[in-house]
Amino acid sequence: MAEKFQGLRKFLTEEQIANLPDQRGLRSWAFEPYLELPNDSANAALEPTLNSLRDEWLQDFERKPNPKMQSNFASCLRVFLLNLMRVHIESDGLTVGIPSQKERLGNQVQYRPAFMSVHYYREALKLLLDCGLVDMVKRGHRQENYGETSRYSLSDLGLGRLPISKIREGDFDIGRRDEVILLKDTKHRLIRYDQTLETQSMSDKLRKLNDLLERSEIAKNRPATGHIDFDSDFSGQATDLYRVFNNSDFKQGGRFYGGWWIHAKKHFRRIITINGEATIEADFKGIHPAILFAKNDLPIPPDPYALIPGVSENPALRGPAKTTFLALMNAGPKGTREPKDFNAQHGMTAKAFQQIVRNAFPMLPGIFGAGQGLFLQREDSDLAERIMMHFADKGITVLPVHDSFIVAERHKDELVQVMQATFKDAYGQTPSVTVV
């Protein structure tokens, strides 16, 4: 190895990997292949390291790869380093979960940028380990026929060589994805699928929505404060939307993800602006039970969760009532632990409250333990697509938060009208919509 990388080590052997501690319990962010750094000075400072790494890689070739191949390899290196730099800036205790199993990477190639082939992906990760810039902190827990992602962080050498001091926490963005329809298997792993007329239609609509989002200024009235304003899944600024389907089945899931506002907590969403205008958020009142009532030819209650005893008298019960209802719908043979941290607050056990929720819906027999939740998500996400496309066709930006929508305040009445009309067109009834 060249002298420019001091303290180099050989790529870890299988025996060394086996002796690493297990990954479970370690805080980690998923590897983001579309991570970007729109910071000119930091990028300029990163360039010498990327060039040195590329030159190190080229030493093993008798016939040098062409400039395009070299650029693709350098781009892989860059994305790995950006991910590792980002988690270090966010928190010293964070790592990046990076899969490296060839079969898994091959199945997921359509979800990565075109430059990130399986070969260059693995070669780039190997080089970073060889050169001592990156450490494998925890090995992936091994299962039969499948290895979970291992956890990585920057080494002391990497921290010394990379322009960490030039980057702030909010400097990273997530770029536009090549694939906006994502399919996961029963273990929540991305899997390959064949394009159909249905998936092509969904993709085309998403690209139209994303084009509009890219032209829009989506801002906040004040800076965000970490987990105070965002949930724990927030891992970077992005506006592009994508849809996620589950259990290898396009009939399950389909909700919209990707926009940073989806991870914002409710109090913070209230200060979002669109193109400089104040916004409102309109929300279907209990959309899943509302759909079930309508499909059973029953009148939709103004608030379906208010049928649960105690909710009308105690607003603090509505949140646990909603999470318990939805959890019971999706619960398997082992049941559910929802509502969590419930006993001390409300004077009854979580199990007793679960029974109260079950007993509140005798008019909807068979809905609990039947795994209907993901099928209902497909239905509510199709409603969301129709609602957003109505406004996109008029050049009006709408931000989805699953079954609620954020829009400039002057479009409030139209949004409520379109939400109710779209639901009625699908199910023959008009549901309640709340506005905040």
C-alpha positions, 0 to 999 in steps of 0.5 A, spaced: 500 500 500 502 507 498 505 511 504 499 516 504 495 511 508 499 510 514 496 504 519 493 500 513 491 493 515 489 487 511 481 486 509 478 482 515 478 475 514 472 470 516 475 468 522 476 476 524 469 477 522 467 472 526 470 474 533 467 481 532 462 482 537 454 482 535 451 488 532 444 487 536 443 493 541 447 498 537 445 504 534 445 505 527 442 508 521 441 505 514 446 506 508 443 511 504 446 510 497 443 517 494 446 521 500 449 528 497 453 534 500 451 540 497 457 544 501 463 546 496 468 547 501 467 540 504 467 537 497 473 540 495 477 538 501 474 531 500 477 531 493 484 529 495 482 523 499 478 520 493 483 521 488 488 518 493 483 512 494 482 511 486 489 511 485 490 506 490 485 502 487 488 503 480 495 500 482 492 493 481 490 494 474 495 492 468 490 495 464 486 501 467 479 502 467 476 507 462 474 514 465 467 513 466 469 506 470 474 510 474 468 516 476 463 510 478 468 507 483 470 514 486 462 516 486 461 509 490 467 511 495 464 518 496 457 515 498 460 511 503 464 516 506 458 521 506 454 516 510 460 515 515 461 522 516 454 524 517 453 519 522 459 521 526 457 529 526 450 526 528 452 522 534 459 519 536 455 513 538 452 512 531 454 507 526 452 506 519 449 499 517 452 497 510 450 490 507 455 487 503 452 480 501 453 479 494 446 476 493 442 481 497 446 487 493 444 483 486 437 483 488 437 490 490 441 493 485 435 497 482 434 501 488 441 504 488 444 509 483 446 507 476 454 508 478 453 503 484 454 496 481 455 490 486 462 489 484 464 497 485 460 497 491 463 491 494 470 493 492 469 500 494 467 498 501 473 493 501 478 499 499 476 503 505 477 497 510 484 496 507 486 503 507 484 504 515 479 509 514 473 505 516 472 500 521 467 494 522 464 495 529 459 490 529 459 484 525 452 482 522 448 477 526 448 471 521 442 467 519 441 461 515 441 463 507 442 471 510 447 475 513 444 482 516 448 488 515 454 489 519 455 496 522 461 501 520 464 507 523 470 512 521 476 510 524 481 514 528 485 515 521 479 517 517 477 522 522 484 525 521 484 525 514 476 527 512 474 534 512 469 533 518 470 540 521 468 543 515 461 540 515 455 541 519 449 537 521 444 540 516 449 540 510 447 533 507 441 532 503 438 526 500 438 526 492 432 524 487 432 516 487 432 512 480 426 508 483 420 510 486 416 504 487 419 500 493 418 492 494 420 489 501 419 482 503 416 479 509 423 480 513 423 488 510 428 487 505 428 490 499 427 485 493 427 486 485 420 486 481 418 486 474 415 493 471 408 492 470 403 497 467 401 498 474 407 500 477 409 504 471 403 508 472 405 509 480 412 511 478 409 516 473 405 520 478 410 520 483 415 523 478 410 528 477 409 529 484 416 530 485 418 535 479 413 539 483 416 538 490 423 540 487 420 546 484 417 548 491 420 552 497 418 547 503 421 551 509 420 552 516 419 558 520 425 556 525 431 551 525 429 544 528 432 541 534 434 534 533 429 529 536 425 534 539 422 536 533 423 530 529 422 522 530 427 517 531 427 515 524 429 522 521 436 521 517 436 527 513 433 532 508 429 530 502 423 532 498 422 526 493 417 521 495 417 514 494 412 508 495 413 502 499 410 495 498 410 490 503 410 482 504 412 481 496 405 484 495 403 490 491 396 489 495 400 491 501 402 497 504 404 503 498 404 509 503 408 515 501 415 516 504 421 520 503 419 527 505 422 530 511 416 533 513 413 526 514 418 525 520 416 532 523 412 531 529 405 534 529 407 541 533 413 542 528 409 541 522 405 547 524 410 551 522 412 549 515 411 554 509 410 552 502 413 557 497 413 562 503 405 561 505 403 559 512 400 552 511 394 548 514 394 540 515 388 536 514 387 529 517 382 524 515 378 522 522 380 515 523 381 513 516 382 505 517 376 504 521 372 509 517 374 505 511 371 498 514 365 502 516 363 504 509 365 497 506 360 494 511 355 498 509 355 502 516 354 509 517 361 512 519 361 515 526 364 522 526 370 519 530 371 512 530 375 511 536 370 515 540 366 509 540 372 506 545 369 507 552 373 513 556 376 516 549 370 522 549 371 524 556 379 523 556 382 526 550 389 523 553 386 516 551 385 517 544 392 516 542 393 509 545 386 507 543 388 509 535 395 505 536 391 499 540 386 499 534 391 499 529 396 494 532 390 489 534 388 489 526 395 487 525 397 482 531 399 475 529 398 469 534 403 472 539 398 479 540 401 486 541 404 489 546 400 496 545 399 500 548 406 501 551 407 504 558 400 505 559 398 501 566 401 507 571 398 512 567 391 510 566 389 505 572 388 499 568 393 494 564 394 494 557 391 487 556 385 490 559 385 496 555 386 491 549 379 488 551 376 494 551 378 496 544 376 489 542 369 490 545 367 497 542 367 494 535 362 488 535 359 491 529 365 489 525 366 482 526 373 479 524 377 485 524 382 484 529 388 479 528 386 478 521 392 482 518 388 487 515 392 493 516 397 493 510 391 492 505 388 498 508 394 502 507 394 500 500 387 503 500 389 509 503 395 510 499 391 510 493 386 515 496 392 519 497 395 519 490 388 521 487 388 527 492 395 529 491 394 528 483 388 533 483 392 538 486 399 537 482 395 537 475 393 545 478 400 546 480 399 546 487 404 543 492 401 538 497 405 534 502 403 528 504 403 525 511 400 518 510 393 519 511 393 527 512 396 533 508 399 539 508 397 545 503 398 552 503 392 555 508 389 559 502 387 552 499 384 549 505 377 549 503 379 545 497 383 540 500 377 538 505 372 538 499 377 533 495 379 529 501 371 528 502 369 527 495 375 522 493 373 518 499 366 518 497 367 516 490 371 510 493 366 508 499 360 511 498 360 515 504 363 522 507 368 521 512 370 527 517 376 531 516 379 535 521 384 541 520 389 544 524 
